[in-house]
Amino acid sequence: MTSSAPTTAIIPLSNARKWQAFWVCVAVAALTILDLTKVNVALPSIETGLGAGSTEVQLIVSGFVLTFGLTLVPMGRLGDQRSRRTLFVVGLALYTLTSILCALAPNALVLLVARLLQGVAAGIQMPQVLGTAQELFQGKERGRAFGLFGATIGIATAFGPTIGGLLIALGGETDGWRLIFWMNVPLCLIAIALVLWLLPDTRTRSARKVQLDPVGLLLFGLTVLSLMWPFLFTTGSPDDDPARWWLLLAFAAFLTLFLLWERRYEGRGGQPLIPLKLFRISSYRNGTVIQTTYFTALPALFLLTTLYLQFGLGLEPVFAGMVSIGFALASAIASWVGGNLVTRFGRPVVVFGVVGVLISVVGLVTAAVFSAPALTPYLMAAVMIVGGFGGGLVIAPNQTLTLAEIPVKQGGVAGSVGQLGQRIGTAVGTAVALSLFYATINREQGTVDDLVVYHDAYLFGMLSVAAFLMLALIVSILDLAKRKAAAAES
Protein backbone atom coordinates (compact mmCIF):
# COMPACT_ATOMS: atom_id res chain seq x y z
CA MET A 1 0.00 0.00 0.00
CA THR A 2 1.35 3.41 -0.98
CA SER A 3 1.64 5.80 1.95
CA SER A 4 0.47 9.34 1.54
CA ALA A 5 1.88 12.56 2.91
CA PRO A 6 1.32 13.31 6.59
CA THR A 7 -2.28 14.28 7.26
CA THR A 8 -1.57 17.88 8.08
CA ALA A 9 -3.48 20.85 6.80
CA ILE A 10 -2.86 24.53 6.39
CA ILE A 11 -4.34 26.45 9.31
CA PRO A 12 -6.32 29.55 8.21
CA LEU A 13 -4.66 32.81 9.23
CA SER A 14 -5.72 36.44 9.00
CA ASN A 15 -3.91 38.64 6.48
CA ALA A 16 -2.10 40.51 9.26
CA ARG A 17 -0.93 37.28 10.88
CA LYS A 18 0.36 35.97 7.56
CA TRP A 19 2.50 39.03 6.93
CA GLN A 20 3.79 39.08 10.51
CA ALA A 21 4.88 35.46 10.10
CA PHE A 22 6.44 36.24 6.73
CA TRP A 23 8.58 39.07 8.08
CA VAL A 24 9.84 36.85 10.88
CA CYS A 25 10.94 34.32 8.24
CA VAL A 26 12.60 37.04 6.18
CA ALA A 27 14.47 38.31 9.26
CA VAL A 28 15.88 34.83 9.93
CA ALA A 29 16.97 34.45 6.30
CA ALA A 30 18.56 37.91 6.26
CA LEU A 31 20.47 37.18 9.47
CA THR A 32 21.90 33.97 7.96
CA ILE A 33 22.86 35.52 4.61
CA LEU A 34 24.30 38.62 6.29
CA ASP A 35 26.54 36.44 8.44
CA LEU A 36 27.65 34.42 5.43
CA THR A 37 28.77 37.50 3.48
CA LYS A 38 30.26 39.56 6.31
CA VAL A 39 32.59 36.72 7.34
CA ASN A 40 34.22 36.74 3.88
CA VAL A 41 35.70 40.19 4.39
CA ALA A 42 37.06 39.14 7.80
CA LEU A 43 39.34 36.39 6.48
CA PRO A 44 42.54 38.50 6.45
CA SER A 45 41.77 39.60 10.03
CA ILE A 46 41.18 35.99 11.13
CA GLU A 47 44.43 34.95 9.46
CA THR A 48 46.30 37.70 11.36
CA GLY A 49 44.55 37.25 14.69
CA LEU A 50 44.82 33.47 14.93
CA GLY A 51 47.90 32.90 12.82
CA ALA A 52 45.83 30.64 10.55
CA GLY A 53 47.17 29.32 7.28
CA SER A 54 45.48 29.79 3.92
CA THR A 55 43.98 26.29 3.98
CA GLU A 56 42.52 26.81 7.47
CA VAL A 57 41.04 30.15 6.44
CA GLN A 58 39.55 28.57 3.34
CA LEU A 59 37.95 25.82 5.44
CA ILE A 60 36.43 28.33 7.86
CA VAL A 61 34.33 29.58 4.95
CA SER A 62 33.93 26.41 2.90
CA GLY A 63 33.24 24.18 5.94
CA PHE A 64 30.21 26.35 6.77
CA VAL A 65 28.95 26.01 3.18
CA LEU A 66 29.48 22.23 3.25
CA THR A 67 27.53 21.49 6.44
CA PHE A 68 24.90 24.05 5.42
CA GLY A 69 24.37 22.17 2.14
CA LEU A 70 24.33 18.74 3.77
CA THR A 71 21.63 19.75 6.27
CA LEU A 72 19.27 21.67 3.97
CA VAL A 73 17.31 18.88 2.29
CA PRO A 74 16.69 16.58 5.28
CA MET A 75 15.61 19.57 7.39
CA GLY A 76 13.35 20.77 4.59
CA ARG A 77 11.83 17.28 4.49
CA LEU A 78 11.37 17.27 8.27
CA GLY A 79 9.78 20.71 8.15
CA ASP A 80 7.24 19.47 5.61
CA GLN A 81 6.17 16.76 8.06
CA ARG A 82 6.42 18.51 11.41
CA SER A 83 6.52 21.94 13.07
CA ARG A 84 8.54 24.55 11.19
CA ARG A 85 8.35 26.86 14.21
CA THR A 86 10.13 24.28 16.37
CA LEU A 87 12.87 23.88 13.77
CA PHE A 88 13.26 27.67 13.60
CA VAL A 89 13.84 27.79 17.36
CA VAL A 90 16.26 24.84 17.32
CA GLY A 91 18.25 26.33 14.43
CA LEU A 92 18.42 29.81 15.94
CA ALA A 93 19.39 28.49 19.39
CA LEU A 94 22.24 26.47 17.86
CA TYR A 95 23.25 29.48 15.76
CA THR A 96 23.44 31.60 18.92
CA LEU A 97 25.63 29.08 20.76
CA THR A 98 27.96 28.54 17.80
CA SER A 99 28.31 32.30 17.28
CA ILE A 100 29.48 32.62 20.90
CA LEU A 101 31.92 29.75 20.35
CA CYS A 102 33.22 31.44 17.18
CA ALA A 103 33.68 34.76 18.96
CA LEU A 104 35.61 33.14 21.82
CA ALA A 105 37.67 30.76 19.65
CA PRO A 106 41.28 30.66 20.92
CA ASN A 107 42.64 29.10 17.74
CA ALA A 108 41.75 28.25 14.16
CA LEU A 109 40.72 24.66 14.95
CA VAL A 110 38.05 25.72 17.46
CA LEU A 111 36.80 28.35 15.04
CA LEU A 112 36.58 25.75 12.25
CA VAL A 113 34.59 23.32 14.41
CA ALA A 114 32.25 26.14 15.47
CA ARG A 115 31.73 27.17 11.84
CA LEU A 116 30.90 23.57 10.86
CA LEU A 117 28.23 23.45 13.58
CA GLN A 118 27.02 26.91 12.56
CA GLY A 119 26.47 25.59 9.04
CA VAL A 120 24.29 22.84 10.50
CA ALA A 121 22.26 25.48 12.36
CA ALA A 122 21.80 27.47 9.15
CA GLY A 123 20.71 24.32 7.35
CA ILE A 124 18.04 23.68 10.00
CA GLN A 125 16.42 27.11 9.86
CA MET A 126 16.75 28.20 6.22
CA PRO A 127 14.49 25.54 4.58
CA GLN A 128 11.67 26.60 6.87
CA VAL A 129 11.73 30.13 5.42
CA LEU A 130 10.57 29.24 1.90
CA GLY A 131 8.47 26.35 3.18
CA THR A 132 6.51 28.71 5.41
CA ALA A 133 6.15 31.35 2.67
CA GLN A 134 4.89 28.63 0.32
CA GLU A 135 2.18 27.74 2.83
CA LEU A 136 1.20 31.32 3.65
CA PHE A 137 0.73 32.80 0.17
CA GLN A 138 -0.75 31.91 -3.21
CA GLY A 139 -0.94 33.56 -6.64
CA LYS A 140 -0.10 37.26 -6.96
CA GLU A 141 0.33 37.56 -3.22
CA ARG A 142 3.13 34.98 -3.37
CA GLY A 143 4.90 36.98 -6.07
CA ARG A 144 4.69 40.08 -3.89
CA ALA A 145 6.03 38.14 -0.90
CA PHE A 146 8.95 36.70 -2.83
CA GLY A 147 9.67 40.18 -4.18
CA LEU A 148 10.02 41.50 -0.64
CA PHE A 149 12.03 38.42 0.30
CA GLY A 150 14.41 38.96 -2.61
CA ALA A 151 14.78 42.64 -1.73
CA THR A 152 15.74 41.83 1.85
CA ILE A 153 18.19 39.09 0.83
CA GLY A 154 19.75 41.39 -1.76
CA ILE A 155 20.36 44.04 0.89
CA ALA A 156 21.79 41.49 3.34
CA THR A 157 24.09 40.02 0.67
CA ALA A 158 25.54 43.32 -0.46
CA PHE A 159 25.71 45.08 2.92
CA GLY A 160 27.45 42.13 4.60
CA PRO A 161 30.97 43.08 3.46
CA THR A 162 30.43 46.71 4.50
CA ILE A 163 29.22 45.77 7.98
CA GLY A 164 32.08 43.28 8.31
CA GLY A 165 34.59 45.95 7.33
CA LEU A 166 33.15 48.43 9.83
CA LEU A 167 33.31 45.91 12.68
CA ILE A 168 36.92 45.08 11.85
CA ALA A 169 37.75 48.78 11.82
CA LEU A 170 36.10 49.15 15.25
CA GLY A 171 37.68 46.07 16.80
CA GLY A 172 41.12 46.28 15.23
CA GLU A 173 42.94 44.10 12.76
CA THR A 174 43.68 41.34 15.29
CA ASP A 175 40.34 40.92 17.11
CA GLY A 176 37.87 42.88 14.98
CA TRP A 177 36.64 39.65 13.38
CA ARG A 178 35.28 38.52 16.77
CA LEU A 179 32.72 41.36 16.72
CA ILE A 180 31.27 39.85 13.55
CA PHE A 181 30.23 36.79 15.53
CA TRP A 182 29.25 38.68 18.70
CA MET A 183 26.85 40.70 16.54
CA ASN A 184 24.88 37.51 15.82
CA VAL A 185 24.07 36.82 19.47
CA PRO A 186 21.54 39.63 20.20
CA LEU A 187 20.11 39.31 16.67
CA CYS A 188 19.49 35.57 17.15
CA LEU A 189 17.91 36.10 20.57
CA ILE A 190 15.56 38.73 19.13
CA ALA A 191 14.72 36.36 16.26
CA ILE A 192 13.89 33.52 18.70
CA ALA A 193 11.55 35.83 20.62
CA LEU A 194 9.82 36.89 17.40
CA VAL A 195 9.44 33.27 16.25
CA LEU A 196 7.81 32.28 19.56
CA TRP A 197 5.60 35.37 19.62
CA LEU A 198 4.55 35.86 16.00
CA LEU A 199 5.16 32.67 14.02
CA PRO A 200 2.04 30.49 14.11
CA ASP A 201 1.78 26.76 13.56
CA THR A 202 0.80 26.45 9.90
CA ARG A 203 -0.08 22.76 10.16
CA THR A 204 -2.30 20.61 12.32
CA ARG A 205 -0.68 17.89 14.39
CA SER A 206 0.03 14.54 12.70
CA ALA A 207 0.17 11.18 14.45
CA ARG A 208 2.16 9.64 11.59
CA LYS A 209 5.79 8.73 12.09
CA VAL A 210 8.42 10.98 10.59
CA GLN A 211 9.82 9.50 7.38
CA LEU A 212 13.33 10.71 6.56
CA ASP A 213 14.52 7.85 4.31
CA PRO A 214 17.75 6.98 6.21
CA VAL A 215 19.42 5.12 3.34
CA GLY A 216 18.57 7.96 0.97
CA LEU A 217 19.88 10.42 3.56
CA LEU A 218 23.23 8.60 3.75
CA LEU A 219 23.59 8.39 -0.04
CA PHE A 220 22.53 12.02 -0.39
CA GLY A 221 25.18 13.11 2.12
CA LEU A 222 27.90 11.16 0.32
CA THR A 223 26.77 12.60 -3.02
CA VAL A 224 26.90 16.21 -1.84
CA LEU A 225 30.17 15.69 0.04
CA SER A 226 31.98 14.09 -2.91
CA LEU A 227 30.77 16.84 -5.26
CA MET A 228 31.64 19.82 -3.07
CA TRP A 229 34.87 18.53 -1.51
CA PRO A 230 37.24 19.05 -4.48
CA PHE A 231 35.87 22.54 -5.11
CA LEU A 232 36.10 23.53 -1.45
CA PHE A 233 39.80 22.67 -1.53
CA THR A 234 40.50 24.59 -4.73
CA THR A 235 42.37 27.81 -3.93
CA GLY A 236 44.43 28.43 -7.07
CA SER A 237 47.64 27.73 -5.17
CA PRO A 238 50.30 25.47 -6.75
CA ASP A 239 49.99 23.39 -3.55
CA ASP A 240 46.41 22.30 -4.39
CA ASP A 241 46.31 18.50 -4.50
CA PRO A 242 45.28 17.39 -8.04
CA ALA A 243 44.13 14.02 -6.65
CA ARG A 244 41.07 15.78 -5.18
CA TRP A 245 39.36 15.68 -8.61
CA TRP A 246 39.09 11.87 -8.43
CA LEU A 247 36.28 12.44 -5.94
CA LEU A 248 34.08 13.51 -8.85
CA LEU A 249 34.05 9.86 -9.96
CA ALA A 250 32.77 8.97 -6.49
CA PHE A 251 30.16 11.70 -6.90
CA ALA A 252 28.90 10.12 -10.14
CA ALA A 253 28.69 6.71 -8.45
CA PHE A 254 26.90 8.00 -5.33
CA LEU A 255 24.48 10.08 -7.42
CA THR A 256 23.55 7.02 -9.48
CA LEU A 257 22.99 4.94 -6.34
CA PHE A 258 20.96 7.74 -4.76
CA LEU A 259 18.64 8.05 -7.77
CA LEU A 260 18.17 4.28 -8.02
CA TRP A 261 17.41 4.02 -4.31
CA GLU A 262 14.96 6.93 -4.31
CA ARG A 263 12.97 5.38 -7.18
CA ARG A 264 12.92 1.99 -5.43
CA TYR A 265 12.03 3.50 -2.06
CA GLU A 266 9.14 5.48 -3.54
CA GLY A 267 7.99 2.44 -5.50
CA ARG A 268 7.72 0.48 -2.25
CA GLY A 269 5.41 3.13 -0.79
CA GLY A 270 7.95 5.20 1.14
CA GLN A 271 8.36 8.97 1.10
CA PRO A 272 11.73 9.66 -0.58
CA LEU A 273 14.11 12.29 0.73
CA ILE A 274 13.75 14.19 -2.56
CA PRO A 275 10.55 13.49 -4.52
CA LEU A 276 12.01 13.02 -8.00
CA LYS A 277 8.58 13.71 -9.49
CA LEU A 278 9.22 17.37 -8.72
CA PHE A 279 11.75 17.49 -11.54
CA ARG A 280 9.11 16.40 -14.04
CA ILE A 281 7.61 19.85 -13.54
CA SER A 282 9.50 21.92 -16.12
CA SER A 283 8.97 25.23 -14.29
CA TYR A 284 10.58 23.79 -11.14
CA ARG A 285 13.37 21.99 -12.99
CA ASN A 286 14.33 24.98 -15.14
CA GLY A 287 13.98 27.45 -12.28
CA THR A 288 16.25 25.35 -10.08
CA VAL A 289 18.91 25.19 -12.81
CA ILE A 290 18.67 28.97 -13.31
CA GLN A 291 19.13 29.78 -9.63
CA THR A 292 21.99 27.28 -9.32
CA THR A 293 23.93 28.75 -12.26
CA TYR A 294 23.12 32.31 -11.20
CA PHE A 295 24.44 31.70 -7.68
CA THR A 296 27.50 30.03 -9.18
CA ALA A 297 28.28 33.44 -10.65
CA LEU A 298 27.05 36.11 -8.21
CA PRO A 299 29.03 35.39 -4.99
CA ALA A 300 32.21 35.05 -7.08
CA LEU A 301 31.49 38.46 -8.61
CA PHE A 302 31.41 40.09 -5.15
CA LEU A 303 34.42 38.16 -3.89
CA LEU A 304 36.64 38.89 -6.91
CA THR A 305 35.73 42.56 -6.85
CA THR A 306 36.52 42.82 -3.12
CA LEU A 307 39.85 41.01 -3.60
CA TYR A 308 40.81 43.25 -6.53
CA LEU A 309 39.98 46.42 -4.61
CA GLN A 310 41.85 45.30 -1.47
CA PHE A 311 44.91 43.61 -2.98
CA GLY A 312 45.12 45.30 -6.36
CA LEU A 313 44.26 48.87 -5.34
CA GLY A 314 45.04 48.69 -1.61
CA LEU A 315 41.59 49.75 -0.33
CA GLU A 316 40.66 49.12 3.29
CA PRO A 317 38.04 46.35 3.77
CA VAL A 318 35.31 48.79 4.79
CA PHE A 319 35.73 50.88 1.63
CA ALA A 320 36.00 47.81 -0.59
CA GLY A 321 32.74 46.56 0.90
CA MET A 322 31.00 49.91 0.34
CA VAL A 323 31.42 49.57 -3.43
CA SER A 324 28.60 47.01 -3.43
CA ILE A 325 26.08 49.20 -1.56
CA GLY A 326 24.59 50.41 -4.85
CA PHE A 327 23.97 46.80 -5.83
CA ALA A 328 22.08 46.25 -2.57
CA LEU A 329 19.82 49.27 -2.90
CA ALA A 330 19.10 48.72 -6.60
CA SER A 331 18.45 45.03 -5.99
CA ALA A 332 15.97 45.83 -3.24
CA ILE A 333 13.97 48.13 -5.51
CA ALA A 334 14.11 45.78 -8.49
CA SER A 335 13.12 42.76 -6.38
CA TRP A 336 9.97 44.54 -5.26
CA VAL A 337 9.19 45.59 -8.83
CA GLY A 338 10.05 42.16 -10.23
CA GLY A 339 7.91 40.38 -7.65
CA ASN A 340 4.92 42.38 -8.82
CA LEU A 341 5.70 42.08 -12.55
CA VAL A 342 6.41 38.35 -12.67
CA THR A 343 2.77 37.27 -12.33
CA ARG A 344 1.96 39.44 -15.34
CA PHE A 345 4.96 38.97 -17.63
CA GLY A 346 6.55 35.74 -16.37
CA ARG A 347 9.97 34.49 -17.53
CA PRO A 348 10.92 37.59 -19.65
CA VAL A 349 11.47 39.45 -16.35
CA VAL A 350 14.19 36.97 -15.43
CA VAL A 351 15.76 37.09 -18.91
CA PHE A 352 16.11 40.87 -18.73
CA GLY A 353 17.55 40.57 -15.23
CA VAL A 354 20.30 38.13 -16.24
CA VAL A 355 21.21 40.37 -19.20
CA GLY A 356 21.53 43.30 -16.80
CA VAL A 357 23.95 41.39 -14.56
CA LEU A 358 25.98 40.32 -17.62
CA ILE A 359 26.26 43.96 -18.68
CA SER A 360 27.54 44.84 -15.20
CA VAL A 361 30.25 42.15 -15.44
CA VAL A 362 31.53 43.75 -18.64
CA GLY A 363 31.37 47.18 -16.98
CA LEU A 364 33.27 46.06 -13.87
CA VAL A 365 36.10 44.51 -15.90
CA THR A 366 36.28 47.57 -18.15
CA ALA A 367 36.50 49.87 -15.12
CA ALA A 368 39.22 47.74 -13.53
CA VAL A 369 41.41 47.42 -16.63
CA PHE A 370 41.03 50.77 -18.35
CA SER A 371 40.26 53.42 -15.71
CA ALA A 372 42.71 55.28 -13.49
CA PRO A 373 43.12 53.49 -10.12
CA ALA A 374 41.81 56.52 -8.22
CA LEU A 375 38.56 56.44 -10.23
CA THR A 376 38.08 52.68 -10.36
CA PRO A 377 36.15 52.23 -7.06
CA TYR A 378 33.69 54.98 -8.00
CA LEU A 379 33.12 53.60 -11.50
CA MET A 380 32.66 50.10 -10.08
CA ALA A 381 30.16 51.44 -7.56
CA ALA A 382 28.16 52.98 -10.43
CA VAL A 383 28.27 49.75 -12.45
CA MET A 384 27.12 47.82 -9.37
CA ILE A 385 23.86 49.77 -9.49
CA VAL A 386 23.16 48.36 -12.97
CA GLY A 387 23.99 44.88 -11.71
CA GLY A 388 21.72 45.34 -8.71
CA PHE A 389 18.72 46.21 -10.90
CA GLY A 390 19.42 43.13 -12.98
CA GLY A 391 19.91 40.90 -9.95
CA GLY A 392 16.66 42.06 -8.38
CA LEU A 393 14.79 40.92 -11.49
CA VAL A 394 16.34 37.44 -11.25
CA ILE A 395 16.12 36.09 -7.70
CA ALA A 396 12.59 36.91 -6.54
CA PRO A 397 10.79 36.45 -9.90
CA ASN A 398 12.62 33.18 -10.56
CA GLN A 399 11.73 31.93 -7.07
CA THR A 400 8.07 32.68 -7.75
CA LEU A 401 8.12 30.87 -11.11
CA THR A 402 10.08 27.92 -9.71
CA LEU A 403 7.63 27.15 -6.89
CA ALA A 404 4.44 28.17 -8.71
CA GLU A 405 3.34 24.59 -9.50
CA ILE A 406 4.76 22.87 -6.40
CA PRO A 407 2.23 21.38 -3.96
CA VAL A 408 2.16 23.32 -0.69
CA LYS A 409 2.90 20.19 1.38
CA GLN A 410 6.24 19.82 -0.48
CA GLY A 411 7.25 23.48 -0.26
CA GLY A 412 9.98 22.89 2.33
CA VAL A 413 11.86 20.15 0.48
CA ALA A 414 11.36 21.90 -2.88
CA GLY A 415 12.75 25.15 -1.51
CA SER A 416 15.63 23.40 0.23
CA VAL A 417 16.68 21.66 -3.00
CA GLY A 418 16.85 25.09 -4.61
CA GLN A 419 18.92 26.44 -1.72
CA LEU A 420 21.18 23.40 -1.95
CA GLY A 421 21.72 24.30 -5.61
CA GLN A 422 22.68 27.80 -4.48
CA ARG A 423 25.19 26.47 -1.92
CA ILE A 424 26.74 24.02 -4.40
CA GLY A 425 26.81 26.77 -7.01
CA THR A 426 28.52 29.12 -4.57
CA ALA A 427 31.18 26.51 -3.74
CA VAL A 428 31.83 25.64 -7.39
CA GLY A 429 31.74 29.21 -8.70
CA THR A 430 33.96 30.58 -5.95
CA ALA A 431 36.47 27.76 -6.43
CA VAL A 432 36.65 28.26 -10.19
CA ALA A 433 36.92 32.04 -9.94
CA LEU A 434 39.53 31.98 -7.15
CA SER A 435 41.52 29.32 -8.97
CA LEU A 436 41.70 31.49 -12.10
CA PHE A 437 42.41 34.61 -10.03
CA TYR A 438 45.27 33.17 -7.95
CA ALA A 439 46.67 31.01 -10.76
CA THR A 440 47.09 34.17 -12.83
CA ILE A 441 48.84 35.92 -9.93
CA ASN A 442 51.18 32.96 -9.39
CA ARG A 443 51.96 32.81 -13.10
CA GLU A 444 52.55 36.51 -13.75
CA GLN A 445 53.89 37.88 -10.47
CA GLY A 446 57.43 39.17 -10.89
CA THR A 447 57.21 39.33 -14.67
CA VAL A 448 55.02 42.45 -15.08
CA ASP A 449 53.85 45.40 -12.97
CA ASP A 450 51.76 44.37 -9.94
CA LEU A 451 48.71 46.35 -11.08
CA VAL A 452 48.80 44.59 -14.45
CA VAL A 453 48.96 41.25 -12.63
CA TYR A 454 45.78 42.06 -10.72
CA HIS A 455 44.12 43.42 -13.88
CA ASP A 456 44.70 40.07 -15.57
CA ALA A 457 43.73 38.05 -12.50
CA TYR A 458 40.44 39.95 -12.17
CA LEU A 459 39.75 39.59 -15.90
CA PHE A 460 40.27 35.82 -15.96
CA GLY A 461 38.28 35.31 -12.77
CA MET A 462 35.38 37.35 -14.10
CA LEU A 463 35.35 35.32 -17.33
CA SER A 464 34.10 32.39 -15.27
CA VAL A 465 31.40 34.63 -13.78
CA ALA A 466 30.28 35.63 -17.27
CA ALA A 467 30.28 31.99 -18.42
CA PHE A 468 27.95 30.86 -15.63
CA LEU A 469 25.66 33.85 -16.21
CA MET A 470 25.48 32.88 -19.89
CA LEU A 471 24.34 29.40 -18.85
CA ALA A 472 21.61 30.96 -16.70
CA LEU A 473 20.58 33.14 -19.64
CA ILE A 474 20.43 30.20 -22.05
CA VAL A 475 18.23 28.15 -19.69
CA SER A 476 15.99 31.19 -19.12
CA ILE A 477 15.51 31.67 -22.86
CA LEU A 478 14.82 27.96 -23.40
CA ASP A 479 12.25 28.01 -20.60
CA LEU A 480 10.65 31.11 -22.10
CA ALA A 481 10.43 29.42 -25.51
CA LYS A 482 8.83 26.33 -23.98
CA ARG A 483 6.28 28.44 -22.14
CA LYS A 484 5.37 30.31 -25.33
CA ALA A 485 5.00 27.03 -27.23
CA ALA A 486 2.75 25.61 -24.50
CA ALA A 487 0.64 28.80 -24.50
CA ALA A 488 0.27 28.64 -28.28
CA GLU A 489 -0.96 25.02 -28.12
CA SER A 490 -3.52 25.69 -25.39
Buried (B, 14 or more C-beta within 10 A) or exposed (E): EEEEBBEBEEEEBEEEBBBBBBBBBBBBBBBBBBBBBBBBBBBBBBBBBBEBEEBBBBBBBBBBBBBBBBBBBBBBBBBBBBBBBBBBBBBBBBBBBBBBBBBEBEEBEBBBBBBBBBBBBBBBBBBBBBBBBBBBBEEBBBBBBBBBBBBBBBBBBBBBBBBBBBBBBEBBEEBBBBBBBBBBBEBBEEBBEBBEEBBBEBBEEBEBEEBBBEBBBBBBBBBBBBBBBBBBBBBBBEEBEEEBEEBBEBBEEBBEBBBEBBEEBBEEEBBBBBBEEBBEBBBBBBBBBBBBBBBBBBBBBBBBBBBBBBBBBEBEBBBBBBBBBBBBBBBBBBBBBBBBBBBEEBBBBBBBBBBBBBBBBEBBBBBBBEBEEEEBBEBBBBBBBBBBBBBBBBBBBBBBBBBBEBBBBBBBBBBBBBBBBBBBBBBBBBBBBBBBBBBBBBBBEEEEEEEEBBBBBBBBBBBBBBBBBBBBBBBBBBBBEBBEEEEEEE
